[in-house]
């Protein structure tokens, strides 16, 4: 199980966390839980679906804890005017897009990461996140709309 | 650059977001094995959720009360406990009264939260529903104990049992009409007011609770 799935689990954890240490922690915890609970796997879904459900839960819960620790730090930086998000200071589309994705609500960001970056199907996402397929599609659509909105000044510049 | 080109640029840039390095398979496997070994060797600690702690405490007080009651009755040569009405001596019923006081306080908290959640349109989570089911069980235990023969407590416990039974069968996706009916029941029977005044501050059970 580890050999067959570790790459995909680690990639997902890294995409969500953006940090190697966190991605390793989340991947390790995912497999530890999977080994502990393998007896409860009833075979109603594919093993990979079950495993990715554990991986997303572990990663998102872990990120929430990390965010709580970092909130104070970020607030202090913002107060100092460090996190400005000024257009002229960040002219690169990729940088702007990274910030825009970071700013998405967790549920939207997770769907974008899973679908657009890691190639999960909506069925796989729905199973992993315990939602309807239609909800996954709707969240991806809303996430893309938010990204387009965030980068509208780039589009306007190019169109003109 | 047109919209399609812009979309393509976004699509390409998205793939660069947090691009993962090569998977450190061996290092992670070693860490997983070490952590599993550590957890296997670590002593197991059972952590009870708050509502379980309350439930177990209530059950323990009830069992203790029943045991004391039976012992006193057999000791005085009286009839078996099952055929005895409410305790005749003030000391005999103290354990039941104490259990009832704790139970009613907890019920008051749960019902107050239920009404507050209903007003806010929030759904009850599984922990809340478990709490209600746990309370329902304790209410039945109290009704079957000498506390349930107290003419002042019995009608209140019976009304509480009905309300809790209605709450306990609510699912997480509850119907607002059901919630409204439960709230009407609470109002019409003045359940919350009666819970608040069942054991006035300074009464024996209230003092005993304070001592505990």
Interface residues (C-beta under 8 A of the other chain):
Chain A: X2 X3 X6 X7 X10 X11 X14 X15 X16 X17 X18 X20 X23 X24 X27 X28 X31 X32 X35 X93 X94 X97 X98 X101 X112 X113 X116 X117 X144 X147 X148 X151 X154 X155 X158 X159
Chain B: X1 X2 X3 X5 X6 X9 X10 X11 X13 X14 X15 X16 X17 X18 X20 X21 X23 X24 X25 X27 X28 X29 X31 X32 X35 X36 X39
